[in-house]
């Protein structure tokens, strides 16, 4: 099984456990997308953590915020805060130059028995 599927399954289990086995709560924090600088993968974690956040699969503090490009339909590493403050266009997608968002679609996970 590849790492992406393992990450998605782990994320689904975490979300299920944190959500109280499916009970929706209005005060529940939203999913937060993180980019792992070590594995180069996107992970979704609840609740939001200070960065660098701990990757629950590796136990290392390698998770940093991720952003979403609605035009490219992909998550990518968020620019550093200093870069956003001092570099024009740092908050745009490097591919299509559209603004990046901190929210985006959470992948649906299908578990096959």
C-alpha positions in Angstrom: 0.0 0.0 0.0 1.5 3.3 -0.9 2.2 6.1 1.6 -0.6 8.4 0.3 -3.3 5.7 0.9 -1.8 5.0 4.4 -1.9 8.7 5.2 -5.5 9.0 4.0 -6.6 6.0 6.0 -4.8 7.3 9.2 -6.4 10.8 8.7 -9.8 9.2 8.3 -9.4 7.3 11.5 -8.2 10.4 13.4 -11.1 12.4 12.1 -13.5 9.7 13.1 -12.1 9.5 16.6 -11.9 13.2 17.1 -15.4 13.8 15.8 -17.0 11.6 18.4 -17.7 8.7 16.1 -19.6 10.8 13.6 -21.5 13.2 15.9 -21.2 16.7 14.3 -20.3 19.5 16.7 -20.5 23.1 15.8 -17.6 24.1 18.0 -15.3 21.4 16.4 -12.3 23.0 14.7 -12.0 22.6 10.9 -9.6 20.2 9.3 -6.2 21.8 8.8 -4.0 20.9 5.9 -0.3 20.4 6.6 2.7 19.9 4.3 5.3 17.5 5.6 8.7 18.9 4.7 10.3 15.5 5.2 8.0 13.2 3.2 6.7 16.0 0.8 3.1 14.8 1.5 -0.1 16.7 2.5 -1.9 15.6 5.6 -5.1 16.6 7.2 -5.2 16.9 11.0 -7.8 18.0 13.6 -7.4 20.0 15.7 -5.0 22.7 14.4 -1.6 22.6 16.0 1.3 25.1 16.4 3.9 24.7 13.7 6.0 22.9 13.1 3.4 20.3 14.1 4.1 16.7 14.9 3.5 14.2 12.1 1.5 11.4 13.9 3.0 8.8 11.6 6.7 9.6 12.2 6.6 11.5 15.5 8.7 14.3 14.1 7.9 18.0 14.0 7.9 18.3 10.2 4.4 19.5 9.4 3.9 23.1 8.2 0.7 24.8 6.8 -0.5 24.0 3.4 -2.5 26.1 1.0 -5.0 25.2 -1.8 -5.1 26.5 -5.4 -8.7 26.3 -6.6 -7.7 26.6 -10.3 -5.0 23.9 -10.2 -7.1 21.8 -7.7 -4.1 20.9 -5.6 -2.7 21.4 -2.1 0.8 22.8 -1.8 3.2 24.1 0.9 2.2 27.5 2.2 4.7 30.3 1.8 6.6 31.3 4.9 5.1 34.3 6.8 8.2 36.5 6.1 7.9 35.6 2.4 4.2 36.7 2.4 5.1 40.0 4.1 8.0 40.9 1.9 7.7 39.2 -1.5 5.0 40.4 -3.9 3.0 37.5 -5.3 4.1 35.1 -2.6 0.5 34.3 -1.8 -0.3 33.1 -5.3 0.1 29.7 -7.0 3.5 29.3 -8.6 1.9 27.5 -11.6 -1.2 29.6 -12.5 -0.7 32.8 -10.4 -4.1 32.6 -8.8 -4.5 33.4 -5.0 -3.9 30.6 -2.6 -6.4 29.7 0.1 -6.0 28.2 3.5 -9.1 26.1 3.0 -10.0 23.6 0.3 -11.6 20.2 -0.3 -10.7 17.4 2.0 -10.2 14.2 0.0 -12.9 11.5 0.4 -11.5 8.3 1.7 -12.9 5.0 0.6 -12.0 2.0 2.7 -12.1 -1.2 0.8 -12.3 -4.5 2.8 
